[in-house]
């Protein structure tokens, strides 16, 4: 019985060490950037996400993306689109990693890595970028 308790404790400790070492390999997700760093906005009709593209370095190159769930999409009296979306994003893309936040409660440590080594392909939303043109 005593050996079983010791073995059980060792298994728990080993599992905890593996969990901590796995969590330490992924860098923590940085907070959502200031609005002044936003360089573009895209509405993805297919996924009903409002995408915000940011340039953290301020050089105009996208290096951070958020995706918020759109609750309602209407047109203003002038014909412009108006989007009503959740306060916090469902997903974040940064540092070649896609993070998901199913609770949509902002960056607070409960986000999960969805996929690593992933480049965000803006040409999916803007075909003109694919041809090397300015949109």
C-alpha positions, -999 to +999 in steps of 0.1 A: +000+000+000+028+024+009+046+017-024+014+024-043+010+058-026+047+066-034+043+055-070+011+075-074+028+106-060+057+102-084+034+098-113+016+129-104+049+148-100+062+136-133+029+146-150+031+180-135+067+185-146+058+175-182+028+199-181+049+228-169+077+221-194+052+220-223+036+252-212+070+269-209+078+263-246+051+285-260+057+322-254+028+339-236+004+358-258+009+395-257-020+419-250-040+432-279-023+463-294-035+499-292-060+510-319-035+534-332-014+505-345-043+490-365-036+491-403-066+474-417-100+458-409-116+429-428-151+414-424-150+377-432-185+369-443-178+331-444-167+328-407-186+360-396-155+374-380-143+410-379-105+409-384-083+437-371-047+437-386-020+455-366+016+466-373+033+464-339+065+479-354+046+508-370+061+500-404+028+491-421+036+453-421+010+432-404+023+412-375-007+408-352-043+399-360-075+396-339-108+380-349-140+390-332-173+372-337-198+395-355-232+396-338-250+418-363-241+434-397-262+462-411-259+491-435-260+527-424-284+551-441-255+561-464-249+525-474-218+519-453-214+486-435-218+487-397-206+457-376-216+449-341-191+424-326-181+409-293-159+430-270-130+405-270-116+384-298-122+347-304-088+343-318-054+360-320-025+355-345+009+367-334+045+355-337+034+328-363+011+312-337-028+311-337-043+314-303-079+307-294-099+322-265-133+303-264-143+323-233-137+356-253-127+373-221-095+390-233-059+381-229-056+368-193-037+335-196-066+311-204-059+313-242-048+281-259-024+276-288-045+265-317-017+261-343+020+270-344+043+278-373+014+295-392+015+326-414-016+347-417-026+348-454-042+381-460-045+373-498-074+350-488-094+382-481-077+406-505-069+389-538-051+421-550-023+414-525-018+380-542-009+398-574+014+422-556-009+452-560-018+477-534-054+474-523 
